Amino acid sequence: MRVRFRYLKVVLLFVVTYGVLKTIYALHLAQSPQLQFQHAVKLKFQSWFQNILASDLELESNESFLRHVERVKEEKLAHDWSQEFWDLDEKVTSNLPLELKVPSYFTDDKQRKPIFQPFDPRFTLGVYLSYLNKQQGSAPVPFHWSDWVDMEKLKKYVLPEKDGKIRCSFFDISNKGELVQDSELQPVQSYCREDDTNPLGYNIFAFPGPQMVPNNEILGKSYLYTSAPSPVKLVFLTDNLGSYEVYVANPSNNDLKHSLLHNGIVKVLDLEKVNVLHEYKTLVKTYPPRNGDEVMNDPKITIPRDAFDVDVNSVLDGLKGKELNVMEDAYRKSIEYSHHEEDPPKFFREAKLLEKHPEKWLGDHYDWRFFNGLTVGNEDQKLSLHHLVKSYLSFARQHGIVTWISHGSLLSWYWNGLAFPWDTDIDVQVPISDLHKLGKRFNQSLIIENIGTSEDKFNGMGRYFVDIGSSITHRSKGNGNNNIDGRFIDIDTGLYIDITALALTDTPTPQRYDYLAETQPHIRKALDELKDDDGNINYRDKNRELEAYNCRNNHFATYDELSPLVLTLVENSWSYVPSNFVMTLNYEYKLNALTDKNYRDSFYLNNFRIWVTTQIVLDYLQDPQRWVDEQKATGDEKSDEKKRVKKRVAVDKDKRVISNLEKWRINKLTTQDHANLLQHGSIFKEYVKTMHFTSYHEKELGLLMKSDLAGVTKHMEQYTHKGEWLRSDLFMNKVMRQRFNFEEAIDEVFKLMDLYAEE
């Protein structure tokens, strides 16, 4: 009887809601608030329809369930032979191996030096932070990429004597037959030349075009090692206090003598040990940043309308006759080039894979210079993207750069505040004036993640390269090669954030904005006055009246859709999002994307507030007890990796939308079912690491949907975990899981040097 009554309620509510929607659609919606109300009702209905039979278990309020979580955690940590769960162990995370012994050859000239210095960011960052504290000024510092990027894969090419080194012909794959079929290979001589003056024996000086995955890794690192210009500036972030900006000496001169192995910095400091977190805390305490007044913390930001319109001629006139620093002069030259170049070539280059590669599209998600292998579908991808987003948002906010997440990244934030597990990159937008600010002040800068938090806890050691395109004055799609204006690149992986600017242009607006003229008399009158005798109108003038702005890929937004921006948390880091995000997402993805919990092979478990692989849950439902026993007996890490590889190969074939019956069964999972699912390692780890933040986000989203900004501010003040990392630092994960040891890596280099010398 209860079931029949429940379904009767469903039918009645459906009829009532449909009637409301039909009435709203019949209205002549004259004002933006009414349009927002229409979207809100539609969203409410669709959300209800998708979740009418879903359970709402309030797991975090269930003490019995929370005790079960702790028991599972204890069991997994007790049998964690592969260190899969090391970052859930508070004893480990509060006592990380952050201190290194400084090799004696750095301070004693009589000691033998290695030809190849092993990479460890704890060492590099610890030394540079100590040096900054000692200098307490802005004197330029030496730089070589080998101290900042892991060049381990070049070691076997650096160590051999001259006769044992590879030559440019090593990269010539033109004779590989079917393997290179349909690929537009570049002649080897167009990007490589022999060079006995550097340890590699060859010099990579340009983009190499499509290549095999292993070659791409070597080519990018070889370019950094031999030819790539250094960053113009290093920017060390803090936790909301501002930053330290220091110029690099001779950035155009790529020379190994500028590396720590040869530049004498370590000897000047006379260090026996270096602790990267200690050096960070000491610097912040004794020499606080001087630009803390730039940090944006306001609950909302009203974007100036003129931020979307930059007069390039005025910019150039303003720079004439002024004494410009290195970055300002480079910005001026870039603007002049862009202003006069009618058909600019493609600026950004990705790690292009061969046409015959089964996953050739994957290479497009990595900058070729920093490509370090394919990470899609594995743990490194999540770790990299998490710190990439956190660091970009922190960097922008601490330097007064107005930005917000967009496209798929905004959609993923809507669901649970996190990136989708299938995401391969991140999208953000800025007003065109802030793109110019980025280019003028930070282009070709290396941004260093805040090592510590305000509570003196370790945060991360990410390093990110800011790269702004050479044609930012072009605001139309043009040849389509430069839709992206800038990138914020993780130099550990090559993964990046795409930065696009919105500007006032003469690109015709989409039809969805016709209602503005139809319903608002003052706009209709202004547009009528702009028409010539033939009824034509200048689209730039029209867009100005509509306050409609677009990027170079013709994505539009109106001023009212964007401003004001409201403060929120993205990946547990402070950020801003457009206040009218629901309308924006509806335009781009339709409201189904805000309510449908099944996408490709993933399903959103609303009680865990995470996306999981659907098949895992379906396997569990077939025989729950057997599934639990198997998880306890074997674990899931290795089998999961095999499944991920298999899934990547068949990614376009594996997009099954589950049946309504399957969806109903998943939606009706009980508390005990959720307790059982925690036996799956990846589900357990994701839930435990994100539970506090996703719970915060769920409530925050409800407040934002009601435009209760005061409630959002109060909710954020009460949340005690904001700013904390949800996923571990990429390199520390290597230290813990692969048991990387700096001293052992150095010893191995010396052993290999001896072996090569004997040959």
Number of C-alpha atoms within 10 A of each C-alpha: 5 7 8 9 10 13 12 12 12 15 12 12 15 15 12 11 17 14 12 15 16 11 10 18 12 9 9 12 16 15 12 15 10 14 15 15 12 18 18 17 15 19 19 14 18 18 17 16 16 16 17 13 17 20 16 14 15 11 15 14 9 12 10 11 17 14 11 15 18 12 12 18 20 14 13 21 16 10 12 13 11 11 15 18 20 19 20 18 12 9 10 12 14 11 10 12 15 16 15 18 13 18 17 15 15 23 18 12 10 9 11 11 17 17 14 20 19 20 18 21 19 22 23 18 24 23 23 21 25 23 18 19 19 13 10 14 12 12 12 16 19 19 28 26 24 23 22 20 20 20 22 17 14 17 17 17 19 20 23 20 15 12 7 14 16 17 17 17 12 9 18 16 17 16 8 9 8 10 15 20 13 10 17 13 16 16 14 18 15 13 17 22 16 16 15 12 9 14 21 25 22 21 24 27 19 16 19 25 21 21 25 18 20 13 18 25 22 22 28 25 26 23 24 22 25 24 17 22 19 23 24 21 24 25 21 23 23 25 20 20 18 24 26 24 21 18 20 20 17 17 20 13 15 19 19 19 13 21 20 22 21 13 17 16 20 22 17 12 14 13 16 13 14 21 19 27 25 18 22 25 19 15 20 19 11 10 15 17 18 12 14 15 12 17 19 22 15 11 16 19 18 11 15 11 13 12 17 23 16 17 9 14 11 9 13 15 10 10 14 10 7 10 9 13 10 13 19 18 15 17 25 18 14 19 23 17 16 19 17 12 14 12 12 17 13 15 16 18 14 20 32 24 23 23 17 14 15 12 15 16 13 18 25 15 21 26 23 26 25 27 27 26 17 21 19 20 19 14 14 20 20 22 18 24 24 23 27 25 27 21 24 22 24 25 25 19 21 23 19 15 21 23 24 24 25 23 16 19 20 24 24 20 20 20 23 25 28 25 25 18 17 14 15 20 18 23 19 22 21 24 27 27 20 21 24 21 16 22 27 19 16 24 25 21 25 25 27 22 24 25 25 22 19 15 8 13 15 24 22 23 21 22 25 26 22 21 22 25 20 25 24 24 21 20 23 18 14 14 12 13 15 23 25 22 27 27 24 25 25 27 25 19 24 26 32 26 22 19 25 26 25 26 25 26 23 17 21 15 21 12 7 8 14 12 15 17 18 14 15 13 12 13 16 17 11 15 19 15 11 16 14 10 7 6 9 10 15 14 16 17 17 23 20 18 17 21 16 25 26 26 26 24 16 17 14 22 20 17 17 14 18 18 18 19 23 24 23 22 23 29 28 24 23 19 25 25 23 24 22 19 19 21 19 21 20 16 13 14 14 14 20 15 17 18 19 15 19 21 16 16 19 23 22 21 20 17 21 23 20 22 25 19 17 22 13 17 21 16 12 16 16 10 10 16 12 11 20 16 13 14 17 14 9 10 18 15 14 10 10 17 14 10 12 16 14 11 15 16 12 13 14 10 10 12 13 13 15 17 10 9 9 15 19 15 15 21 21 14 18 15 18 9 15 17 16 20 20 21 24 19 21 20 17 21 18 18 19 17 15 22 18 17 24 21 16 21 26 15 13 23 19 13 17 18 14 11 14 13 18 12 16 21 18 11 15 20 10 11 11 10 14 18 20 18 21 23 22 21 21 22 20 21 20 13 16 19 15 11 11 15 14 19 13 10 15 17 13 13 19 17 12 16 19 12 12 14 11 7 8
